[in-house]
């Protein structure tokens, strides 16, 4: 017979979200945040909202406050690891599910909680199947537009702040500012990197399954006078 929990679950719920999914450069980051019951107004006063509605500086500022006062977790998958996983799984949703599950599990190591909310992506069973023994005991809710929930919004802020910090660190290492997103500026930066370090540099800094990779490599071949 399964042993009952010695202590009741804390009142509140976990929210998770990710950042970097649409960014060619940098990691994929998932984050989890435990929102205690009755703390919604405090988060609103801090300015917590979906990170897409905040400036980068505000994201970083709010994330520091959240880390100081609440239980949270960030799980980063760097480009090299991400590319290996994608080559193996060929499925972004499975990678996302693993990250969301680990963020939940990390929080459950610190607090007993019985409910988690994530944004809905792909098959709902992906996250459930990725949860380990402790996580399988919680009620997992997945729904579109989950960022409206303050726990998920807080997680989005934490994930974006971690992404921004790691992207800036990678930029310093490469001695070149790596832009966010997947714009022509991103292609331009990618071309400069390939010219300086060779095509293999993309393994270290980028999510190579993006179509951006083919365009960068094609442009680099044109510049060296080779035929496409």
N, CA, C and O of each residue as an XYZ file, in Angstrom:
912
protein
N       0.844     -1.192      0.000
C       0.000      0.000      0.000
C       0.886      1.250      0.000
O       1.883      1.310      0.719
N       0.517      2.244     -0.808
C       1.311      3.457     -0.900
C       1.191      4.276      0.382
O       0.100      4.495      0.908
N       2.342      4.716      0.860
C       2.371      5.487      2.107
C       1.768      6.875      1.900
O       2.037      7.532      0.894
N       0.954      7.314      2.856
C       0.339      8.634      2.762
C       1.377      9.708      3.082
O       2.346      9.470      3.803
N       1.143     10.900      2.524
C       2.025     12.036      2.827
C       1.911     12.376      4.316
O       0.816     12.409      4.879
N       3.066     12.626      4.939
C       3.070     12.956      6.366
C       2.523     14.357      6.611
O       1.921     14.626      7.650
N       2.738     15.242      5.646
C       2.282     16.621      5.792
C       1.332     16.972      4.652
O       1.563     16.564      3.513
N       0.279     17.715      4.936
C      -0.657     18.101      3.871
C       0.005     19.040      2.875
O       0.974     19.727      3.199
N      -0.525     19.059      1.667
C       0.024     19.928      0.629
C      -0.167     21.395      1.011
O      -1.185     21.774      1.590
N       0.830     22.205      0.676
C       0.720     23.645      0.891
C      -0.375     24.204     -0.015
O      -0.559     23.744     -1.142
N      -1.093     25.194      0.490
C      -2.150     25.796     -0.320
C      -1.523     26.740     -1.349
O      -0.788     27.667     -1.008
N      -1.836     26.475     -2.597
C      -1.252     27.242     -3.688
C      -1.021     26.320     -4.868
O      -1.430     25.159     -4.836
N      -0.380     26.813     -5.897
C      -0.118     25.954     -7.054
C       1.153     26.387     -7.771
O       1.638     27.506     -7.604
N       1.677     25.464     -8.575
C       2.876     25.703     -9.378
C       2.448     26.127    -10.779
O       1.498     25.579    -11.340
N       3.147     27.096    -11.332
C       2.963     27.461    -12.729
C       4.281     27.280    -13.458
O       5.336     27.537    -12.878
N       4.254     26.846    -14.712
C       5.486     26.708    -15.497
C       5.324     27.388    -16.857
O       4.220     27.502    -17.389
N       6.439     27.828    -17.391
C       6.450     28.413    -18.734
C       7.868     28.314    -19.277
O       8.802     27.979    -18.548
N       8.022     28.612    -20.581
C       9.338     28.486    -21.197
C       9.715     29.754    -21.941
O       8.868     30.599    -22.231
N      11.006     29.874    -22.247
C      11.510     30.991    -23.038
C      12.635     30.485    -23.933
O      13.357     29.550    -23.585
N      12.769     31.127    -25.096
C      13.838     30.748    -26.023
C      13.377     29.840    -27.141
O      14.151     29.526    -28.045
N      12.125     29.413    -27.093
C      11.611     28.485    -28.103
C      11.665     29.092    -29.503
O      11.940     28.389    -30.475
N      11.402     30.396    -29.608
C      11.400     31.063    -30.909
C      12.665     31.841    -31.197
O      12.732     32.583    -32.177
N      13.683     31.676    -30.339
C      14.949     32.385    -30.510
C      15.994     31.440    -31.093
O      16.245     30.364    -30.551
N      16.597     31.855    -32.199
C      17.604     31.008    -32.855
C      18.832     30.822    -31.974
O      19.322     29.706    -31.800
N      19.320     31.920    -31.425
C      20.490     31.849    -30.546
C      20.060     31.602    -29.098
O      18.965     31.979    -28.682
N      20.953     30.961    -28.348
C      20.729     30.806    -26.917
C      19.988     29.531    -26.548
O      19.634     28.729    -27.412
N      19.758     29.356    -25.250
C      19.173     28.120    -24.737
C      17.652     28.094    -24.829
O      17.012     29.086    -25.177
N      17.106     26.950    -24.514
C      15.681     26.822    -24.221
C      15.580     26.743    -22.706
O      16.211     25.886    -22.088
N      14.796     27.622    -22.105
C      14.684     27.652    -20.640
C      13.241     27.409    -20.229
O      12.325     28.029    -20.770
N      13.039     26.521    -19.286
C      11.728     26.375    -18.661
C      11.872     26.765    -17.196
O      12.916     26.541    -16.582
N      10.817     27.348    -16.644
C      10.859     27.768    -15.243
C       9.561     27.397    -14.554
O       8.502     27.313    -15.176
N       9.669     27.180    -13.264
C       8.501     26.891    -12.440
C       8.442     27.873    -11.283
O       9.474     28.348    -10.809
N       7.237     28.173    -10.834
C       7.044     29.127     -9.742
C       5.907     28.633     -8.861
O       4.833     28.292     -9.356
N       6.148     28.596     -7.545
C       5.083     28.221     -6.606
C       4.426     29.479     -6.081
O       5.062     30.308     -5.430
N       3.143     29.609     -6.374
C       2.357     30.758     -5.912
C       1.532     30.344     -4.694
O       0.554     29.610     -4.839
N       1.908     30.800     -3.498
C       1.117     30.463     -2.311
C      -0.265     31.118     -2.390
O      -0.422     32.213     -2.930
N      -1.236     30.435     -1.850
C      -2.592     30.990     -1.845
C      -2.601     32.344     -1.127
O      -2.003     32.490     -0.061
N      -3.274     33.319     -1.708
C      -3.386     34.632     -1.087
C      -2.293     35.613     -1.469
O      -2.275     36.739     -0.972
N      -1.364     35.201     -2.358
C      -0.255     36.081     -2.735
C      -0.473     36.774     -4.094
O       0.420     37.456     -4.596
N      -1.634     36.598     -4.668
C      -1.889     37.153     -6.002
C      -1.710     38.677     -6.039
O      -1.115     39.214     -6.973
N      -2.227     39.361     -5.024
C      -2.130     40.828     -5.014
C      -0.685     41.297     -4.911
O      -0.307     42.309     -5.501
N       0.117     40.556     -4.159
C       1.531     40.908     -4.020
C       2.223     40.834     -5.378
O       2.986     41.727     -5.746
N       1.947     39.755     -6.122
C       2.557     39.614     -7.444
C       2.094     40.708     -8.396
O       2.872     41.207     -9.208
N       0.829     41.075     -8.290
C       0.328     42.162     -9.134
C       1.035     43.473     -8.812
O       1.351     44.252     -9.711
N       1.282     43.712     -7.524
C       1.985     44.934     -7.110
C       3.432     44.937     -7.600
O       4.001     45.992     -7.880
N       4.019     43.743     -7.699
C       5.387     43.643     -8.212
C       5.439     43.881     -9.720
O       6.508     44.100    -10.291
N       4.265     43.834    -10.354
C       4.214     44.043    -11.799
C       4.291     42.777    -12.613
O       4.570     42.821    -13.811
N       4.045     41.635    -11.969
C       4.133     40.356    -12.678
C       3.039     40.238    -13.730
O       1.855     40.424    -13.451
N       3.470     39.926    -14.942
C       2.554     39.650    -16.053
C       3.331     38.833    -17.086
O       4.540     38.643    -16.954
N       2.641     38.359    -18.097
C       3.302     37.597    -19.151
C       4.526     38.376    -19.630
O       4.422     39.563    -19.938
N       5.691     37.714    -19.694
C       6.940     38.420    -20.006
C       6.905     39.120    -21.359
O       7.643     40.082    -21.572
N       6.066     38.659    -22.267
C       5.980     39.301    -23.587
C       5.427     40.730    -23.485
O       5.538     41.510    -24.431
N       4.842     41.061    -22.356
C       4.290     42.401    -22.145
C       5.224     43.282    -21.309
O       4.834     44.361    -20.863
N       6.463     42.812    -21.100
C       7.428     43.550    -20.274
C       8.721     43.783    -21.055
O       9.074     43.002    -21.939
N       9.414     44.858    -20.720
C      10.737     45.103    -21.310
C      11.745     44.131    -20.700
O      11.499     43.547    -19.645
N      12.880     43.965    -21.376
C      13.920     43.065    -20.857
C      14.397     43.520    -19.478
O      14.562     42.699    -18.575
N      14.615     44.809    -19.315
C      15.097     45.317    -18.020
C      14.091     45.049    -16.911
O      14.467     44.704    -15.790
N      12.810     45.210    -17.227
C      11.760     44.966    -16.226
C      11.687     43.477    -15.895
O      11.483     43.105    -14.739
N      11.850     42.641    -16.891
C      11.852     41.188    -16.672
C      12.944     40.816    -15.676
O      12.702     40.063    -14.733
N      14.138     41.341    -15.887
C      15.267     41.025    -15.015
C      15.033     41.562    -13.601
O      15.344     40.896    -12.614
N      14.490     42.759    -13.520
C      14.212     43.379    -12.217
C      13.186     42.561    -11.427
O      13.397     42.272    -10.249
N      12.089     42.194    -12.066
C      11.036     41.438    -11.384
C      11.525     40.038    -11.017
O      11.186     39.521     -9.952
N      12.313     39.432    -11.884
C      12.798     38.069    -11.608
C      13.647     38.032    -10.338
O      13.593     37.062     -9.582
N      14.420     39.073    -10.107
C      15.244     39.138     -8.888
C      14.366     39.164     -7.640
O      14.660     38.503     -6.644
N      13.293     39.931     -7.710
C      12.368     40.011     -6.575
C      11.679     38.666     -6.338
O      11.491     38.251     -5.194
N      11.308     37.994     -7.416
C      10.637     36.698     -7.281
C      11.578     35.659     -6.664
O      11.162     34.863     -5.822
N      12.832     35.669     -7.082
C      13.804     34.709     -6.553
C      14.052     34.932     -5.066
O      14.290     33.986     -4.316
N      13.993     36.197     -4.651
C      14.250     36.523     -3.240
C      13.109     36.082     -2.327
O      13.339     35.721     -1.173
N      11.870     36.113     -2.846
C      10.735     35.894     -1.960
C       9.931     34.624     -2.139
O       9.054     34.321     -1.330
N      10.230     33.864     -3.214
C       9.381     32.705     -3.515
C      10.197     31.480     -3.918
O      11.387     31.574     -4.218
N       9.537     30.345     -3.915
C      10.164     29.101     -4.351
C       9.999     28.989     -5.864
O       8.881     28.997     -6.379
N      11.114     28.884     -6.563
C      11.057     28.810     -8.015
C      12.221     27.974     -8.552
O      13.134     27.606     -7.814
N      12.164     27.690     -9.835
C      13.181     26.844    -10.452
C      13.318     27.209    -11.921
O      12.324     27.489    -12.589
N      14.547     27.206    -12.424
C      14.786     27.421    -13.855
C      15.642     26.279    -14.391
O      16.648     25.911    -13.783
N      15.243     25.728    -15.519
C      15.961     24.617    -16.147
C      16.369     25.058    -17.547
O      15.517     25.285    -18.406
N      17.662     25.176    -17.771
C      18.163     25.645    -19.062
C      18.773     24.493    -19.854
O      19.555     23.704    -19.324
N      18.407     24.408    -21.116
C      19.000     23.443    -22.038
C      19.809     24.247    -23.044
O      19.247     24.886    -23.933
N      21.133     24.214    -22.902
C      22.006     24.984    -23.782
C      21.951     24.479    -25.215
O      21.507     23.357    -25.458
N      22.399     25.297    -26.173
C      22.306     24.921    -27.579
C      22.908     23.555    -27.924
O      22.303     22.791    -28.677
N      24.083     23.240    -27.388
C      24.710     21.952    -27.723
C      23.839     20.783    -27.277
O      23.603     19.846    -28.040
N      23.369     20.844    -26.049
C      22.493     19.790    -25.528
C      21.166     19.767    -26.284
O      20.634     18.704    -26.602
N      20.648     20.955    -26.562
C      19.376     21.065    -27.294
C      19.489     20.391    -28.663
O      18.608     19.627    -29.057
N      20.572     20.675    -29.383
C      20.746     20.096    -30.717
C      20.873     18.587    -30.676
O      20.369     17.889    -31.556
N      21.550     18.080    -29.644
C      21.660     16.626    -29.482
C      20.297     16.005    -29.225
O      19.947     14.979    -29.809
N      19.527     16.643    -28.339
C      18.187     16.131    -28.028
C      17.278     16.188    -29.249
O      16.519     15.254    -29.509
N      17.357     17.280    -29.993
C      16.481     17.418    -31.159
C      16.842     16.399    -32.242
O      15.958     15.839    -32.890
N      18.127     16.162    -32.434
C      18.559     15.160    -33.411
C      18.047     13.773    -33.038
O      17.737     12.952    -33.901
N      17.966     13.532    -31.726
C      17.518     12.227    -31.242
C      15.997     12.091    -31.252
O      15.465     11.071    -31.689
N      15.299     13.120    -30.771
C      13.840     13.039    -30.595
C      13.049     13.540    -31.796
O      11.937     13.080    -32.056
N      13.641     14.500    -32.536
C      12.960     15.131    -33.679
C      11.611     15.715    -33.283
O      10.684     15.753    -34.091
N      11.506     16.166    -32.049
C      10.215     16.647    -31.556
C      10.442     17.689    -30.462
O      10.868     17.359    -29.355
N      10.152     18.951    -30.787
C      10.355     20.028    -29.823
C       9.459     19.868    -28.600
O       9.879     20.178    -27.485
N       8.236     19.391    -28.793
C       7.308     19.269    -27.673
C       7.804     18.290    -26.616
O       7.531     18.475    -25.430
N       8.516     17.269    -27.019
C       9.067     16.328    -26.030
C      10.183     16.981    -25.216
O      10.321     16.722    -24.021
N      10.972     17.822    -25.867
C      12.020     18.550    -25.144
C      11.386     19.534    -24.163
O      11.821     19.653    -23.018
N      10.350     20.236    -24.629
C       9.632     21.161    -23.754
C       9.042     20.432    -22.551
O       9.137     20.904    -21.418
N       8.440     19.291    -22.807
C       7.816     18.516    -21.738
C       8.833     18.121    -20.677
O       8.560     18.209    -19.480
N      10.006     17.684    -21.124
C      11.066     17.310    -20.180
C      11.425     18.508    -19.308
O      11.569     18.371    -18.093
N      11.571     19.697    -19.930
C      11.927     20.888    -19.169
C      10.854     21.294    -18.174
O      11.161     21.618    -17.027
N       9.600     21.281    -18.603
C       8.494     21.631    -17.702
C       8.435     20.644    -16.528
O       8.236     21.040    -15.379
N       8.608     19.371    -16.835
C       8.546     18.348    -15.785
C       9.667     18.527    -14.766
O       9.444     18.385    -13.563
N      10.876     18.839    -15.245
C      11.995     19.032    -14.316
C      11.787     20.268    -13.451
O      12.137     20.259    -12.270
N      11.221     21.339    -14.023
C      10.951     22.547    -13.231
C       9.955     22.242    -12.119
O      10.111     22.717    -10.993
N       8.933     21.452    -12.432
C       7.942     21.045    -11.430
C       8.595     20.192    -10.353
O       8.395     20.421     -9.160
N       9.376     19.206    -10.782
C      10.032     18.296     -9.828
C      10.975     19.062     -8.892
O      11.034     18.771     -7.697
N      11.703     20.029     -9.429
C      12.642     20.800     -8.594
C      11.908     21.548     -7.483
O      12.403     21.640     -6.360
N      10.735     22.079     -7.795
C       9.950     22.776     -6.771
C       9.390     21.782     -5.755
O       9.348     22.069     -4.558
N       8.968     20.631     -6.226
C       8.417     19.616     -5.319
C       9.475     19.069     -4.356
O       9.140     18.504     -3.315
N      10.745     19.240     -4.709
C      11.816     18.856     -3.789
C      11.842     19.778     -2.572
O      12.375     19.421     -1.522
N      11.262     20.966     -2.726
C      11.328     21.978     -1.660
C       9.991     22.218     -0.963
O       9.950     22.730      0.155
N       8.903     21.846     -1.627
C       7.595     22.110     -1.028
C       6.590     21.067     -1.500
O       6.649     20.606     -2.639
N       5.671     20.702     -0.619
C       4.638     19.739     -0.971
C       3.459     20.491     -1.589
O       2.775     21.257     -0.909
N       3.232     20.266     -2.870
C       2.175     20.954     -3.605
C       1.398     19.914     -4.399
O       1.976     18.921     -4.841
N       0.106     20.123     -4.585
C      -0.679     19.082     -5.262
C      -1.285     19.531     -6.590
O      -2.124     18.831     -7.156
N      -0.854     20.725     -7.104
C      -1.415     21.173     -8.380
C      -0.387     21.986     -9.163
O       0.322     22.822     -8.603
N      -0.320     21.723    -10.469
C       0.571     22.474    -11.350
C      -0.175     22.830    -12.627
O      -0.993     22.058    -13.127
N       0.127     24.016    -13.140
C      -0.521     24.516    -14.356
C       0.548     24.852    -15.387
O       1.503     25.568    -15.088
N       0.387     24.335    -16.593
C       1.307     24.646    -17.689
C       0.511     25.096    -18.904
O      -0.685     24.829    -19.021
N       1.200     25.781    -19.800
C       0.585     26.117    -21.082
C       0.431     24.820    -21.879
O       1.215     23.886    -21.709
N      -0.562     24.769    -22.732
C      -0.800     23.549    -23.507
C       0.031     23.563    -24.782
O      -0.018     24.521    -25.553
N       0.784     22.508    -24.997
C       1.545     22.368    -26.246
C       1.581     20.878    -26.595
O       1.930     20.039    -25.765
N       1.212     20.570    -27.844
C       1.272     19.185    -28.282
C       0.377     18.266    -27.474
O      -0.650     18.687    -26.941
N       0.776     17.013    -27.389
C       0.042     15.989    -26.659
C       0.131     16.269    -25.160
O       1.226     16.424    -24.620
N      -1.019     16.333    -24.489
C      -1.037     16.635    -23.055
C      -0.288     15.592    -22.227
O       0.143     15.874    -21.109
N      -0.135     14.390    -22.777
C       0.547     13.337    -22.023
C       2.059     13.524    -21.979
O       2.735     12.874    -21.182
N       2.603     14.407    -22.825
C       4.055     14.588    -22.840
C       4.587     14.962    -21.465
O       5.531     14.340    -20.977
N       3.991     15.976    -20.832
C       4.480     16.411    -19.526
C       4.181     15.356    -18.468
O       5.033     15.059    -17.632
N       2.983     14.791    -18.498
C       2.629     13.755    -17.510
C       3.637     12.605    -17.543
O       4.086     12.132    -16.499
N       3.980     12.168    -18.738
C       4.903     11.047    -18.880
C       6.322     11.399    -18.469
O       7.094     10.522    -18.079
N       6.672     12.683    -18.553
C       8.023     13.113    -18.202
C       8.205     13.335    -16.708
O       9.335     13.429    -16.230
N       7.102     13.420    -15.962
C       7.198     13.595    -14.516
C       7.718     12.331    -13.852
O       7.390     11.216    -14.257
N       8.531     12.526    -12.828
C       9.057     11.389    -12.072
C       8.078     11.006    -10.963
O       6.960     11.520    -10.912
N       8.492     10.121    -10.094
C       7.585      9.538     -9.095
C       6.847     10.585     -8.272
O       5.630     10.506     -8.110
N       7.579     11.562     -7.751
C       6.949     12.564     -6.887
C       5.970     13.433     -7.669
O       4.888     13.754     -7.178
N       6.355     13.811     -8.885
C       5.511     14.672     -9.695
C       4.224     14.016    -10.149
O       3.229     14.700    -10.386
N       4.230     12.693    -10.273
C       3.037     12.003    -10.761
C       1.875     12.078     -9.760
O       0.736     11.753    -10.093
N       2.181     12.508     -8.536
C       1.132     12.601     -7.514
C       0.322     13.887     -7.634
O      -0.752     13.996     -7.043
N       0.821     14.862     -8.392
C       0.114     16.140     -8.451
C      -0.936     16.139     -9.558
O      -0.887     15.331    -10.486
N      -1.874     17.054     -9.438
C      -2.858     17.276    -10.496
C      -2.243     18.236    -11.496
O      -1.929     19.377    -11.158
N      -2.071     17.775    -12.733
C      -1.468     18.590    -13.776
C      -2.553     19.124    -14.702
O      -3.308     18.358    -15.302
N      -2.620     20.441    -14.808
C      -3.606     21.090    -15.670
C      -2.854     21.774    -16.810
O      -1.917     22.536    -16.574
N      -3.268     21.501    -18.039
C      -2.665     22.145    -19.195
C      -3.756     22.863    -19.984
O      -4.768     22.268    -20.355
N      -3.535     24.143    -20.230
C      -4.530     24.889    -20.997
C      -3.887     26.002    -21.808
O      -2.857     26.557    -21.426
N      -4.514     26.315    -22.931
C      -4.031     27.397    -23.783
C      -4.212     28.727    -23.063
O      -5.181     28.915    -22.327
N      -3.283     29.640    -23.276
C      -3.368     30.950    -22.634
C      -3.146     30.923    -21.144
O      -3.670     31.770    -20.421
N      -2.372     29.957    -20.672
C      -2.154     29.809    -19.229
C      -1.411     30.994    -18.624
O      -1.429     31.176    -17.407
N      -0.747     31.816    -19.472
C       0.005     32.971    -18.957
C      -0.879     33.975    -18.221
O      -0.378     34.844    -17.508
N      -2.210     33.852    -18.398
C      -3.120     34.728    -17.656
C      -3.091     34.408    -16.164
O      -3.427     35.255    -15.335
N      -2.689     33.188    -15.827
C      -2.536     32.794    -14.424
C      -1.246     33.416    -13.888
O      -0.220     33.382    -14.568
N      -1.283     33.980    -12.686
C      -0.125     34.694    -12.167
C       1.075     33.799    -11.886
O       2.216     34.244    -12.003
N       0.833     32.540    -11.516
C       1.956     31.619    -11.289
C       2.678     31.340    -12.600
O       3.907     31.290    -12.641
N       1.914     31.160    -13.665
C       2.504     30.916    -14.985
C       3.183     32.184    -15.497
O       4.259     32.121    -16.092
N       2.550     33.336    -15.262
C       3.161     34.608    -15.669
C       4.496     34.812    -14.954
O       5.472     35.247    -15.564
N       4.533     34.498    -13.668
C       5.780     34.620    -12.911
C       6.846     33.680    -13.474
O       8.017     34.046    -13.582
N       6.426     32.471    -13.830
C       7.355     31.513    -14.431
C       7.881     32.028    -15.764
O       9.046     31.820    -16.102
N       7.014     32.703    -16.521
C       7.447     33.250    -17.816
C       8.517     34.315    -17.612
O       9.460     34.409    -18.397
N       8.372     35.115    -16.564
C       9.357     36.149    -16.243
C      10.691     35.512    -15.848
O      11.750     35.941    -16.304
N      10.630     34.501    -15.011
C      11.846     33.817    -14.567
C      12.566     33.136    -15.727
O      13.791     33.192    -15.828
N      11.790     32.492    -16.602
C      12.385     31.802    -17.746
C      13.048     32.802    -18.698
O      14.146     32.564    -19.201
N      12.359     33.924    -18.934
C      12.920     34.915    -19.855
C      14.167     35.561    -19.279
O      15.128     35.804    -20.009
N      14.169     35.839    -17.997
C      15.347     36.445    -17.363
C      16.555     35.515    -17.471
O      17.663     35.961    -17.767
N      16.340     34.237    -17.233
C      17.430     33.259    -17.338
C      17.919     33.165    -18.782
O      19.120     33.076    -19.037
N      16.972     33.186    -19.722
C      17.349     33.151    -21.139
C      18.209     34.363    -21.498
O      19.257     34.226    -22.128
N      17.756     35.551    -21.089
C      18.484     36.774    -21.407
C      19.890     36.767    -20.813
O      20.851     37.177    -21.465
N      20.002     36.301    -19.580
C      21.308     36.239    -18.917
C      22.245     35.300    -19.673
O      23.414     35.620    -19.891
N      21.732     34.156    -20.063
C      22.575     33.182    -20.768
C      22.921     33.641    -22.183
O      24.020     33.375    -22.671
N      21.986     34.331    -22.845
C      22.271     34.846    -24.185
C      23.366     35.914    -24.118
O      24.248     35.957    -24.975
N      23.305     36.770    -23.103
C      24.336     37.796    -22.941
C      25.692     37.165    -22.632
O      26.723     37.631    -23.118
N      25.688     36.117    -21.832
C      26.924     35.412    -21.517
C      27.535     34.787    -22.778
O      28.747     34.828    -22.990
N      26.668     34.216    -23.598
C      27.108     33.608    -24.858
C      27.641     34.682    -25.807
O      28.617     34.457    -26.523
N      27.000     35.844    -25.808
C      27.450     36.961    -26.642
C      28.860     37.406    -26.237
O      29.704     37.678    -27.091
N      29.098     37.475    -24.936
C      30.436     37.860    -24.457
C      31.480     36.826    -24.879
O      32.590     37.170    -25.285
N      31.102     35.569    -24.775
C      32.032     34.499    -25.151
C      32.376     34.556    -26.641
O      33.520     34.326    -27.033
N      31.376     34.863    -27.461
C      31.578     34.926    -28.918
C      32.121     36.282    -29.378
O      32.479     36.451    -30.544
N      32.178     37.254    -28.443
C      32.613     38.615    -28.754
C      31.764     39.230    -29.859
O      32.263     39.947    -30.727
N      30.467     38.932    -29.804
C      29.515     39.455    -30.779
C      28.124     39.420    -30.155
O      27.729     38.413    -29.567
N      27.385     40.517    -30.282
C      26.028     40.526    -29.733
C      25.137     39.590    -30.537
O      25.005     39.733    -31.752
N      24.527     38.630    -29.846
C      23.636     37.666    -30.491
C      22.202     38.159    -30.322
O      21.694     38.201    -29.202
N      21.544     38.533    -31.418
C      20.184     39.078    -31.306
C      19.167     38.022    -30.901
O      19.379     36.822    -31.076
N      18.065     38.504    -30.358
C      16.944     37.617    -30.016
C      16.140     37.324    -31.276
O      16.309     37.979    -32.305
N      15.264     36.331    -31.176
C      14.347     36.029    -32.266
C      14.997     35.289    -33.418
O      15.969     34.556    -33.235
N      14.441     35.494    -34.623
C      14.953     34.816    -35.822
C      14.811     35.749    -37.025
O      14.221     35.383    -38.042
N      15.356     36.946    -36.897
C      15.198     38.013    -37.890
C      16.404     38.062    -38.828
O      17.356     37.303    -38.646
N      16.375     38.961    -39.849
C      17.563     39.171    -40.694
C      18.799     39.566    -39.885
O      19.919     39.239    -40.277
N      18.609     40.267    -38.755
C      19.740     40.605    -37.891
C      20.394     39.353    -37.321
O      21.610     39.290    -37.142
N      19.559     38.362    -37.042
C      20.061     37.080    -36.530
C      20.901     36.387    -37.605
O      21.980     35.870    -37.317
N      20.406     36.380    -38.835
C      21.160     35.777    -39.947
C      22.499     36.489    -40.137
O      23.524     35.849    -40.371
N      22.479     37.807    -40.036
C      23.707     38.591    -40.188
C      24.733     38.218    -39.114
O      25.918     38.054    -39.406
N      24.263     38.086    -37.869
C      25.166     37.703    -36.777
C      25.675     36.281    -36.978
O      26.845     35.993    -36.729
N      24.790     35.393    -37.430
C      25.191     34.010    -37.679
C      26.254     33.926    -38.758
O      27.191     33.134    -38.648
N      26.119     34.730    -39.794
C      27.099     34.743    -40.879
C      28.457     35.218    -40.376
O      29.490     34.665    -40.753
N      28.455     36.238    -39.527
C      29.717     36.736    -38.950
C      30.395     35.649    -38.113
O      31.614     35.486    -38.160
N      29.586     34.906    -37.345
C      30.149     33.843    -36.515
C      30.762     32.733    -37.364
O      31.852     32.242    -37.072
N      30.044     32.345    -38.422
C      30.532     31.264    -39.285
C      31.823     31.686    -39.980
O      32.742     30.881    -40.135
N      31.890     32.949    -40.399
C      33.115     33.451    -41.035
C      34.298     33.430    -40.073
O      35.433     33.157    -40.464
N      34.004     33.728    -38.794
C      35.075     33.835    -37.798
C      35.502     32.485    -37.234
O      36.691     32.223    -37.050
N      34.504     31.619    -36.957
C      34.807     30.382    -36.248
C      34.567     29.110    -37.067
O      34.988     28.024    -36.668
N      33.889     29.246    -38.210
C      33.533     28.061    -38.988
C      32.114     27.600    -38.679
O      31.552     27.980    -37.652
N      31.524     26.779    -39.560
C      30.119     26.357    -39.413
C      29.811     25.641    -38.102
O      28.685     25.693    -37.605
N      30.824     24.971    -37.545
C      30.601     24.193    -36.313
C      30.232     25.076    -35.118
O      29.724     24.577    -34.113
N      30.484     26.385    -35.222
C      30.138     27.285    -34.118
C      28.637     27.294    -33.863
O      28.199     27.550    -32.741
N      27.843     27.017    -34.899
C      26.394     27.030    -34.743
C      25.913     25.959    -33.764
O      24.875     26.122    -33.122
N      26.668     24.864    -33.651
C      26.320     23.823    -32.670
C      26.330     24.389    -31.262
O      25.551     23.966    -30.409
N      27.204     25.335    -31.024
C      27.432     25.859    -29.679
C      26.494     26.999    -29.309
O      26.214     27.226    -28.132
N      26.002     27.728    -30.335
C      25.262     28.953    -30.029
C      23.808     28.958    -30.489
O      23.029     29.801    -30.045
N      23.424     28.023    -31.379
C      22.116     28.136    -32.039
C      21.308     26.839    -31.992
O      21.835     25.752    -31.754
N      20.014     27.001    -32.228
C      19.109     25.850    -32.386
C      19.101     25.519    -33.880
O      18.418     26.171    -34.670
N      19.857     24.513    -34.244
C      20.211     24.315    -35.645
C      19.067     23.837    -36.535
O      19.180     23.900    -37.759
N      17.976     23.364    -35.954
C      16.885     22.885    -36.808
C      16.086     24.044    -37.417
O      15.282     23.825    -38.323
N      16.298     25.272    -36.931
C      15.649     26.435    -37.535
C      16.081     26.546    -39.004
O      17.210     26.197    -39.351
N      15.189     27.028    -39.853
C      15.524     27.258    -41.263
C      16.625     28.303    -41.401
O      17.298     28.378    -42.429
N      16.797     29.093    -40.375
C      17.850     30.114    -40.348
C      19.218     29.509    -40.627
O      20.053     30.140    -41.275
N      19.455     28.299    -40.148
C      20.753     27.644    -40.338
C      21.082     27.482    -41.813
O      22.192     27.798    -42.240
N      20.126     26.991    -42.594
C      20.363     26.790    -44.029
C      20.674     28.108    -44.724
O      21.535     28.173    -45.601
N      19.957     29.162    -44.319
C      20.185     30.453    -44.952
C      21.580     30.995    -44.621
O      22.265     31.544    -45.485
N      21.989     30.833    -43.357
C      23.321     31.300    -42.952
C      24.406     30.538    -43.703
O      25.350     31.143    -44.211
N      24.279     29.239    -43.775
C      25.295     28.425    -44.454
C      25.323     28.723    -45.947
O      26.387     28.734    -46.567
N      24.150     28.965    -46.520
C      24.087     29.310    -47.939
C      24.778     30.639    -48.208
O      25.527     30.773    -49.176
N      24.524     31.618    -47.351
C      25.161     32.927    -47.496
C      26.679     32.825    -47.325
O      27.436     33.493    -48.029
N      27.112     31.986    -46.388
C      28.560     31.836    -46.152
C      29.234     31.194    -47.361
O      30.369     31.535    -47.694
N      28.538     30.266    -48.019
C      29.090     29.639    -49.222
C      29.181     30.636    -50.359
O      30.157     30.648    -51.109
N      28.160     31.476    -50.489
C      28.178     32.508    -51.525
C      29.366     33.450    -51.333
O      30.030     33.835    -52.295
N      29.622     33.813    -50.075
C      30.695     34.763    -49.781
C      32.088     34.189    -50.061
O      33.029     34.934    -50.335
N      32.210     32.861    -49.991
C      33.509     32.240    -50.251
C      33.670     31.869    -51.724
O      34.685     31.308    -52.137
N      32.630     32.204    -52.512
C      32.724     31.985    -53.952
C      32.360     30.592    -54.396
O      32.537     30.243    -55.563
N      31.845     29.779    -53.469
C      31.432     28.424    -53.821
C      30.021     28.433    -54.384
O      29.235     29.330    -54.081
N      29.713     27.487    -55.162
C      28.352     27.352    -55.670
C      27.462     26.710    -54.627
O      27.910     25.882    -53.834
N      26.173     27.107    -54.638
C      25.215     26.519    -53.715
C      24.908     25.108    -54.140
O      24.115     24.426    -53.490
